[in-house]
């Protein structure tokens, strides 16, 4: 038998697992989100005198999953014994675990929760491939290991070998795709018996943004590019322009387009372009040369001007000069809106000059169920519209010691702290009036508010117990502020997804939001938070209830971490994009992507964690700039009149031409 001290070495990349003192799975609530008991799971391991069996068994015991039975079968009677397990009606779910392989920390809880939420017949996660070191990660289509099966569904698909080992790959392939679910976190540490074959060559992909990777959509685009890099693709990042003040009058970008041509990409993945241009002309030109995927971080590609149509129905019938907000960002002169909408629709229809076929149309990539439905409503008939998942740094945004975080940040140790977070806290699309009313209804002694983001006049919130650190450009510091809070609330009604609820949930902080737009995907109602109807007073009522219910907050926060890590990790995003590539005919490995070993660092149990990014938002404005901005808002509100925009354009041109 191998010595336990040797077996605790992190060749598999997971610290202290399974024998170390710190080896433990994350705590889980006592029942499923809807109150049902956790499903009973039976694990089957066929093993003789395998020296690594002790590690396998220990990894099961360390799951902390009480509704569990682990059968270690003798291979001489393995097939008959395994058949008896399949015939036993008692366990809800089954999992075959090879001797020498290990369950990853928290694997059973993550698999069981996804099975309960999705109702899938089979739920799989990632495998970590290791020998004397981690060699990569892959998904269930590579070999079929580490899959949680619903027993009733498996009975008709189970193929056992002579030893009683399940042919998992065959069973997985025979279950209908809509009855399978994959979570984007490691569930199995697979010990290699031979060197794995080299991964398939990845694609050459250009990640194209308007003005770079700052701000919410820019950060989302950067994270997608990083996820694709870890999936083995070669990424070239290109920015259209450094002149946002010229966007209203800019349609040609020769330098950026030359850089893209030089990269000769298999795909251009574009997103958040409206900071550099108000048209999609550049997308049309690129799509005539090769595939373009247009990520819908907002609905700008589908309208004549705006990023979020709100309650305006013109985007469906045709945007025109009657647009209610031509001077709101992204601004466009009223007389140009109808023509711009027509130009955009021509690009989306693939009807650019010289290429009248649909093959030159960009794909529209929707990051939530709501965005998918809106794209189908607003895009030209026949448009290619695909669902994708965004990527989040799931090891940076993770639960921490709340008391220690509050001590380090100078926050009160015992107050209930409510988090609000946005690049612009009082932005016009963030429901500031509703947010203010809800916070004022509960804030007071023992209840404070943490407002992260630009808030030029904190007094506008009208709460005394306010902590306003401003914009935070470092992801690790941002995660610390999140983790120090008890509850996140947003009053926004216009999100294609909503990144802040996911970041907060990954830190174990539940979200309260309206049941509308992409927030219905970002917040899993009753799991990672609560959704309320869009009506006067609903947010304030629900906020008061959660402030007074510590047990509910704790339970929702625990589920939020488990569920959102599974659904929004970088691996999940890369797998969702890989599925799009396959459906659209791009070269892709039949068994799915092989992730680089560094992908493991995106999960908190890894021995070496991925660091967070910095510079994610603009630097904090100087006091004079904040005063000028407040003065401008007093006169014009959030609008930017055409005359002012032209002056800014000319000033920018003069600065550019001055030596």
Helices and strands as residue ranges (DSSP letters): H 4-7, G 10-12, E 41-46, H 53-61, E 68-73, G 75-77, H 78-87, E 93-96, E 102-103, H 107-118, E 122-130, E 134-138, H 140-143, E 147-150, H 151-154, H 168-174, G 177-179, E 180-191, E 204-209, H 215-230, E 234-239, G 244-249, H 254-263, E 267-271, H 281-287, E 292-295, G 300-302, H 314-317, H 334-348, G 358-360, E 363-366, H 369-378, E 385-387, H 402-409, E 416-424, H 432-442, E 447-454, G 458-461, E 466-470, H 475-483, E 487-489, H 499-506, E 510-514, H 519-522, E 529-532, H 538-547, H 550-568, H 570-583, G 597-602, H 623-636, H 642-657
